[in-house]
């Protein structure tokens, strides 16, 4: 429904910008989840454990986390267009080359390269969308942008497993990378419409208001720091299911990779639906923090039964489906809180800094959950995911409370 509204109300060029940016965002999420479904195979191929495979994912996140903040400053100063195209092309090439060079050392090196490239998406995407889209539609567009990212999460496991069954795992990764290169080419061909708001000369002063925090003072302010902590803790919780859910179900129940992948895909596929529903609600409420906290409670309530009991796979699919819906539902309220923290011309650095929380989680979660799988009961993956989700409630309430004082 929201996508239909965008098509009906948005000018043609604006719609094209939305399409290009959101397709790139789709692949930025898709590429992070093309490897985890293959972990049971790659463990034998590389001769390593789940911990080492988790380290490769963490290497991606370290590279992305260390560069996302400076990329945000570069976007605000020099513009997002060329930075975004470079990132799209470079990440696609790195993913393709993982299939070309099947060694563990090459895997880690290429995941670092992919992480460096991936760091451009959130700062550049939000800067371009904020400049190109009319304010009357910006909430729905942000929601659709998030939706495409979740959709990339959702289709990655099933897609890569299907391609691997037809072509082998190496060709599956190579083909996945080629698709991203095509999108980078389309961005380059339409680069003249990918404008962004690089003008940051004190909008508060221009409007006669009191000076606002900018630069480092802004991103180190309490509201923005709390926003980053919220992103990090929520992504750490979700990382247990997203990254190692298939492997945990495979080890715990002896389920085939296809069956476990299908169950986790339910979680991932339902999340984008939750995003669209959450966007509809987010435009009509003011206490986004309360809504997000309620979503987290429901998610934890669905994850804990998987750890406590031994439900059949059908029930696990239902529980993960509900958890996935509310994981998506909280995303638009989350983005509305963050957008309220970003003064004009500061969008890139604020979203770059807050989104680095995903990178922090990407460093912690793969190694943590990989270690749990290697050295403990696989059900601990779900225990830890649920506990961290509950702890996240404190950060979202604090973010909303401090954000309202900005």
C-alpha positions as CSV (number, residue, x, y, z in Angstrom):
1,X,0.0,0.0,0.0
2,X,2.8,2.4,0.8
3,X,4.7,1.6,-2.4
4,X,1.5,2.3,-4.3
5,X,1.1,5.7,-2.6
6,X,4.7,6.6,-3.5
7,X,4.0,5.8,-7.2
8,X,0.8,7.8,-7.2
9,X,2.1,10.9,-5.4
10,X,5.8,11.1,-6.2
11,X,7.1,12.8,-9.4
12,X,8.7,10.5,-11.9
13,X,12.3,11.6,-11.2
14,X,11.8,11.3,-7.4
15,X,10.4,7.7,-7.9
16,X,13.5,6.8,-10.0
17,X,15.8,8.1,-7.2
18,X,13.8,6.1,-4.6
19,X,14.1,3.0,-6.8
20,X,17.9,3.3,-7.3
21,X,18.6,4.0,-3.7
22,X,16.4,1.3,-2.3
23,X,17.6,-1.3,-4.8
24,X,21.2,-0.6,-3.6
25,X,20.0,-0.9,0.0
26,X,18.5,-4.2,-0.8
27,X,21.8,-5.6,-2.0
28,X,23.7,-4.1,0.9
29,X,21.6,-6.3,3.2
30,X,21.5,-9.2,0.8
31,X,25.3,-9.5,0.7
32,X,25.7,-9.7,4.5
33,X,23.5,-12.8,4.6
34,X,24.7,-14.7,1.5
35,X,27.4,-16.5,3.5
36,X,25.7,-17.7,6.8
37,X,23.4,-20.2,5.1
38,X,26.5,-21.8,3.6
39,X,28.4,-22.1,7.0
40,X,27.8,-25.8,7.5
41,X,29.4,-26.4,4.0
42,X,32.1,-23.8,4.4
43,X,33.2,-25.2,7.7
44,X,34.3,-28.4,6.0
45,X,35.6,-26.7,2.8
46,X,37.8,-24.3,4.8
47,X,38.6,-26.7,7.6
48,X,37.6,-24.2,10.3
49,X,34.9,-24.0,13.0
50,X,31.9,-21.8,13.3
51,X,33.9,-19.4,15.5
52,X,36.3,-18.7,12.6
53,X,33.5,-18.3,10.2
54,X,31.9,-15.8,12.6
55,X,35.2,-14.0,12.7
56,X,34.9,-13.5,8.9
57,X,31.5,-11.8,9.4
58,X,33.0,-9.8,12.3
59,X,35.8,-8.6,10.0
60,X,33.2,-7.3,7.6
61,X,31.6,-5.4,10.5
62,X,34.9,-4.0,11.9
63,X,35.7,-2.6,8.5
64,X,32.3,-1.1,8.1
65,X,32.2,0.2,11.6
66,X,35.5,2.0,11.5
67,X,34.7,3.7,8.2
68,X,30.9,4.5,8.5
69,X,31.4,7.5,10.7
70,X,34.1,9.2,8.5
71,X,32.1,8.3,5.4
72,X,29.2,10.3,7.0
73,X,31.4,13.3,7.3
74,X,32.6,12.9,3.7
75,X,29.0,12.6,2.5
76,X,28.0,15.8,4.2
77,X,31.1,17.7,2.9
78,X,31.6,16.4,-0.6
79,X,28.4,14.7,-1.6
80,X,27.0,11.2,-1.6
81,X,26.6,10.3,-5.3
82,X,30.1,9.1,-6.3
83,X,30.7,7.6,-2.8
84,X,27.5,5.5,-3.1
85,X,28.3,4.3,-6.6
86,X,31.9,3.3,-5.6
87,X,30.6,1.4,-2.6
88,X,28.0,-0.5,-4.6
89,X,30.5,-1.6,-7.2
90,X,33.3,-2.5,-4.7
91,X,31.1,-4.6,-2.5
92,X,29.7,-6.5,-5.5
93,X,33.2,-7.3,-6.8
94,X,34.3,-8.5,-3.3
95,X,31.4,-10.9,-3.0
96,X,32.0,-12.3,-6.4
97,X,35.7,-12.9,-5.7
98,X,34.9,-15.0,-2.6
99,X,33.6,-17.6,-5.0
100,X,36.7,-17.2,-7.2
101,X,39.3,-17.7,-4.4
102,X,38.0,-20.5,-2.1
103,X,40.5,-20.1,0.8
104,X,39.9,-18.9,4.4
105,X,42.5,-16.2,4.1
106,X,40.9,-14.8,1.0
107,X,37.5,-15.0,2.6
108,X,38.6,-12.8,5.5
109,X,40.4,-10.3,3.2
110,X,37.4,-10.0,0.9
111,X,34.9,-9.6,3.7
112,X,37.0,-6.7,5.0
113,X,36.9,-5.2,1.5
114,X,33.2,-5.7,1.3
115,X,32.7,-4.1,4.8
116,X,34.6,-1.0,3.7
117,X,32.4,-0.7,0.7
118,X,29.2,-1.4,2.7
119,X,29.9,1.5,5.0
120,X,28.7,4.0,2.4
121,X,25.0,3.0,2.2
122,X,23.3,4.4,5.2
123,X,25.1,7.8,5.2
124,X,24.8,8.3,1.5
125,X,21.3,6.8,1.1
126,X,19.7,9.0,3.8
127,X,21.5,12.1,2.5
128,X,20.2,11.6,-1.0
129,X,16.7,10.7,0.0
130,X,16.4,13.6,2.5
131,X,17.3,16.0,-0.4
132,X,15.4,14.4,-3.2
133,X,12.1,13.6,-1.5
134,X,9.4,16.0,-0.6
135,X,8.9,16.4,3.2
136,X,5.2,15.3,2.9
137,X,6.5,11.8,1.7
138,X,9.7,11.4,3.6
139,X,8.3,9.2,6.3
140,X,6.9,6.7,3.9
141,X,10.0,6.8,1.8
142,X,12.2,6.1,4.8
143,X,9.9,3.2,5.7
144,X,10.2,1.8,2.1
145,X,14.0,2.2,2.3
146,X,14.1,0.1,5.4
147,X,11.6,-2.4,3.9
148,X,14.0,-3.1,1.0
149,X,16.9,-3.7,3.4
150,X,14.8,-6.3,5.3
151,X,13.7,-7.8,2.0
152,X,17.4,-8.3,1.1
153,X,17.8,-10.1,4.4
154,X,14.8,-12.2,3.7
155,X,15.6,-13.4,0.2
156,X,19.4,-14.0,0.8
157,X,19.3,-17.4,2.5
158,X,16.8,-19.0,0.2
159,X,18.4,-17.4,-2.9
160,X,22.0,-18.5,-2.2
161,X,20.9,-22.0,-1.1
162,X,18.9,-22.4,-4.3
163,X,21.8,-21.1,-6.5
164,X,24.2,-23.3,-4.7
165,X,22.1,-26.4,-5.3
166,X,22.0,-25.6,-9.0
167,X,25.4,-24.1,-9.7
168,X,27.6,-24.9,-6.6
169,X,28.4,-22.5,-3.8
170,X,31.2,-20.7,-5.7
171,X,29.1,-19.9,-8.7
172,X,26.2,-18.8,-6.4
173,X,28.4,-16.1,-4.8
174,X,29.8,-15.1,-8.2
175,X,26.3,-14.6,-9.7
176,X,25.2,-12.7,-6.6
177,X,28.0,-10.3,-7.1
178,X,27.3,-9.8,-10.7
179,X,23.7,-8.6,-9.9
180,X,25.1,-5.8,-7.7
181,X,27.5,-4.7,-10.4
182,X,24.5,-4.2,-12.7
183,X,22.9,-2.0,-10.1
184,X,26.1,0.0,-9.8
185,X,26.0,0.5,-13.5
186,X,22.4,1.8,-13.4
187,X,23.4,4.2,-10.7
188,X,26.2,5.6,-12.8
189,X,24.0,5.9,-15.8
190,X,21.5,7.9,-13.8
191,X,24.0,9.7,-11.5
192,X,22.7,13.2,-12.5
193,X,19.5,12.7,-10.5
194,X,21.3,11.4,-7.3
195,X,21.6,14.8,-5.7
196,X,22.1,15.2,-2.0
197,X,22.0,17.9,0.7
198,X,25.6,18.7,1.3
199,X,24.8,22.3,2.4
200,X,25.3,22.4,6.1
201,X,26.0,26.1,6.9
202,X,24.1,26.4,10.2
203,X,20.5,26.2,9.3
204,X,19.7,27.3,12.9
205,X,21.5,30.6,12.4
206,X,19.8,31.1,9.1
207,X,16.4,30.7,10.7
208,X,17.3,33.0,13.6
209,X,17.3,30.2,16.2
210,X,19.9,29.3,18.7
211,X,23.0,27.5,17.3
212,X,22.7,23.7,17.1
213,X,25.4,21.2,17.8
214,X,27.3,20.1,14.7
215,X,30.1,17.7,13.8
216,X,31.7,15.8,16.6
217,X,29.7,17.7,19.3
218,X,26.5,16.5,17.6
219,X,27.4,12.8,17.3
220,X,28.9,12.7,20.8
221,X,25.7,14.2,22.3
222,X,23.7,11.9,24.7
223,X,20.7,11.4,22.4
224,X,22.8,10.3,19.4
225,X,25.0,8.1,21.6
226,X,21.9,6.4,23.1
227,X,20.6,5.9,19.5
228,X,23.8,4.1,18.5
229,X,23.6,1.9,21.6
230,X,20.0,1.0,20.8
231,X,21.0,0.0,17.2
232,X,24.0,-2.0,18.6
233,X,22.0,-4.0,21.2
234,X,19.0,-4.7,19.0
235,X,21.2,-5.9,16.1
236,X,23.1,-8.1,18.5
237,X,19.9,-9.8,19.6
238,X,18.7,-10.2,16.0
239,X,22.1,-11.4,14.9
240,X,21.6,-14.8,16.7
241,X,18.7,-15.7,14.4
242,X,19.9,-13.9,11.3
243,X,23.4,-15.2,11.2
244,X,23.4,-18.5,13.1
245,X,19.7,-19.4,13.3
246,X,20.0,-21.9,10.4
247,X,23.1,-23.5,11.9
248,X,21.6,-23.6,15.4
249,X,18.4,-25.4,14.2
250,X,20.5,-27.7,12.1
251,X,22.6,-28.7,15.1
252,X,19.8,-28.7,17.7
253,X,17.1,-30.7,15.7
254,X,19.2,-32.4,13.0
255,X,17.0,-30.5,10.5
256,X,18.3,-30.3,6.9
257,X,19.8,-27.0,5.7
258,X,16.8,-26.5,3.5
259,X,14.3,-27.0,6.3
260,X,16.2,-24.8,8.7
261,X,16.7,-22.2,6.0
262,X,13.0,-22.2,5.3
263,X,12.1,-21.6,9.0
264,X,14.6,-18.7,9.4
265,X,13.5,-17.3,6.0
266,X,10.0,-17.0,7.5
267,X,11.4,-14.7,10.2
268,X,13.3,-12.7,7.5
269,X,10.4,-12.5,5.0
270,X,7.8,-11.3,7.6
271,X,10.1,-8.5,8.8
272,X,9.6,-6.4,5.7
273,X,5.8,-6.6,6.2
274,X,6.3,-5.4,9.7
275,X,8.3,-2.5,8.4
276,X,5.5,-1.3,6.2
277,X,2.9,-1.7,9.0
278,X,5.3,0.1,11.4
279,X,5.7,3.0,8.9
280,X,1.9,3.5,8.8
281,X,1.7,3.6,12.6
282,X,4.9,5.8,13.0
283,X,3.3,8.6,11.0
284,X,0.4,8.7,13.5
285,X,2.1,8.5,16.9
286,X,4.6,10.6,18.9
287,X,5.8,8.1,21.5
288,X,7.9,6.0,19.1
289,X,10.0,4.7,22.0
290,X,7.0,3.1,23.7
291,X,5.9,1.3,20.5
292,X,9.5,0.0,19.9
293,X,9.8,-1.2,23.5
294,X,6.5,-3.1,23.1
295,X,7.7,-4.7,19.9
296,X,10.9,-5.9,21.7
297,X,8.8,-7.5,24.5
298,X,6.8,-9.5,21.9
299,X,10.0,-10.6,20.1
300,X,11.6,-11.9,23.3
301,X,8.4,-13.7,24.2
302,X,8.6,-15.6,20.9
303,X,12.3,-16.4,21.1
304,X,12.4,-17.8,24.7
305,X,10.0,-20.8,24.0
306,X,12.5,-22.0,21.3
307,X,15.2,-22.1,24.0
308,X,13.1,-23.6,26.8
309,X,11.0,-26.2,25.0
310,X,11.4,-28.5,22.0
311,X,8.7,-27.3,19.7
312,X,8.2,-28.8,16.3
313,X,9.6,-27.0,13.3
314,X,6.1,-25.7,12.4
315,X,5.7,-24.0,15.8
316,X,9.2,-22.6,15.5
317,X,8.3,-21.1,12.2
318,X,5.2,-19.5,13.7
319,X,7.2,-18.1,16.7
320,X,9.9,-16.7,14.4
321,X,7.3,-15.3,12.1
322,X,5.7,-13.3,14.9
323,X,9.2,-12.2,16.1
324,X,10.2,-11.2,12.6
325,X,7.0,-9.1,12.1
326,X,7.7,-7.1,15.3
327,X,11.4,-6.8,14.5
328,X,10.4,-5.0,11.3
329,X,7.6,-3.1,13.0
330,X,10.0,-1.3,15.3
331,X,12.2,0.0,12.5
332,X,10.2,3.0,11.3
333,X,9.7,4.4,14.9
334,X,13.5,3.9,15.3
335,X,14.3,5.9,12.2
336,X,11.8,8.6,13.2
337,X,13.6,9.0,16.5
338,X,17.0,9.3,14.7
339,X,15.8,11.7,12.1
340,X,14.6,14.0,14.8
341,X,18.2,14.2,16.1
342,X,19.7,15.3,12.8
343,X,19.8,19.1,12.0
344,X,19.8,20.2,8.3
345,X,23.0,19.3,6.6
346,X,24.0,16.8,9.3
347,X,22.0,13.8,8.1
348,X,24.9,11.8,6.8
349,X,27.0,11.9,9.9
350,X,24.1,11.3,12.3
351,X,22.9,8.2,10.4
352,X,26.4,7.1,9.8
353,X,27.3,7.3,13.5
354,X,24.0,5.7,14.7
355,X,24.2,3.0,12.0
356,X,27.7,2.1,13.2
357,X,25.8,0.4,16.0
358,X,25.0,-2.3,13.5
359,X,28.7,-2.7,12.9
360,X,29.4,-3.0,16.6
361,X,26.8,-5.7,16.8
362,X,28.3,-7.3,13.7
363,X,31.6,-7.5,15.5
364,X,30.2,-9.0,18.7
365,X,27.3,-11.2,17.5
366,X,29.0,-13.5,15.0
367,X,31.9,-14.4,17.3
368,X,29.6,-14.7,20.3
369,X,27.0,-16.9,18.6
370,X,29.7,-18.9,16.8
371,X,31.4,-19.6,20.1
372,X,28.1,-20.7,21.6
373,X,27.5,-23.2,18.7
374,X,31.1,-24.5,19.0
375,X,31.3,-24.8,22.8
376,X,27.8,-25.1,24.2
377,X,24.2,-26.2,23.7
378,X,22.8,-24.7,20.4
379,X,19.7,-23.6,22.3
380,X,21.9,-21.0,24.0
381,X,21.8,-19.0,20.7
382,X,18.1,-18.4,21.4
383,X,18.6,-17.8,25.1
384,X,21.2,-15.1,24.5
385,X,19.2,-13.5,21.7
386,X,16.1,-13.2,24.0
387,X,18.0,-11.8,26.9
388,X,19.8,-9.2,24.9
389,X,16.5,-8.2,23.4
390,X,15.1,-7.5,26.9
391,X,18.1,-5.4,27.8
392,X,17.6,-3.4,24.6
393,X,14.3,-2.0,26.0
394,X,16.3,0.3,28.4
395,X,18.2,1.8,25.5
396,X,15.2,2.5,23.3
397,X,13.4,4.2,26.2
398,X,16.4,6.3,27.0
399,X,16.9,7.2,23.4
400,X,13.3,8.4,23.1
401,X,13.4,10.3,26.3
402,X,16.6,12.1,25.6
403,X,15.6,12.6,21.9
404,X,12.5,14.5,23.0
405,X,14.7,17.0,24.9
406,X,16.7,17.9,21.8
